[in-house]
Amino acid sequence: MSIMKVTNLKETAKMMSSADYKERFKAEYYQTAIRYEKLNAMLKQWDNGTLEFEPTCPRSTYNIQIVTMTDYLAILEARAVMEGIEL
């Protein structure tokens, strides 16, 4: 995964309303990557027994979500290369 230049969702708000599709694309990528990182951190806490809440969904649902997010980020990264968008 690419090194992120944006580290919180608030930073992407202005990018999402840009007239430039490349800026909107970057915002989508950064938002997904931020959410991926947070979910991945939660799953690591779950695995090592330090999660501070009881998840509503079974672990298998989160596993599907993290795999799907990983795939989606890979697709966005491939598109970025093809479209000349620097992430």
HUQUIBEL-V344695 format. One record per backbone hydrogen bond with DSSP energy under -1.0 kcal/mol. CO is the residue of the C=O (numbers start at 1). NH is the residue of the N-H. E is the energy in kcal/mol with one decimal. If there is no record, write none. Layout:
BEGIN
co: (CO & CO)
nh: (NH & NH)
e: (E & E)
END
This chain:
BEGIN
co: (8 & 9 & 10 & 12 & 15 & 20 & 21 & 22 & 23 & 24 & 25 & 26 & 27 & 28 & 29 & 30 & 31 & 32 & 33 & 34 & 35 & 36 & 37 & 38 & 39 & 40 & 41 & 42 & 43 & 44 & 45 & 46 & 58 & 58 & 59 & 60 & 61 & 62 & 63 & 64 & 65 & 66 & 67 & 68 & 69 & 70 & 71 & 72 & 73 & 74 & 75 & 76 & 77 & 78 & 79 & 80)
nh: (11 & 12 & 13 & 16 & 18 & 24 & 25 & 26 & 27 & 28 & 29 & 30 & 31 & 32 & 33 & 34 & 35 & 36 & 37 & 38 & 39 & 40 & 41 & 42 & 43 & 44 & 45 & 46 & 47 & 48 & 50 & 49 & 61 & 62 & 63 & 64 & 65 & 66 & 67 & 68 & 69 & 70 & 71 & 72 & 73 & 74 & 75 & 76 & 77 & 78 & 79 & 80 & 81 & 82 & 83 & 85)
e: (-1.0 & -1.6 & -1.1 & -2.1 & -1.5 & -1.8 & -2.6 & -2.3 & -2.3 & -2.3 & -2.5 & -3.2 & -2.9 & -2.2 & -2.8 & -2.7 & -2.3 & -2.6 & -2.5 & -2.1 & -2.5 & -3.0 & -2.2 & -2.1 & -2.5 & -2.0 & -2.2 & -2.5 & -2.5 & -2.0 & -2.3 & -1.0 & -1.2 & -1.2 & -2.5 & -2.0 & -2.1 & -2.7 & -2.0 & -2.4 & -2.6 & -2.1 & -2.4 & -2.6 & -2.6 & -2.0 & -2.1 & -2.5 & -2.5 & -2.2 & -2.6 & -2.5 & -1.8 & -2.3 & -2.7 & -2.9)
END
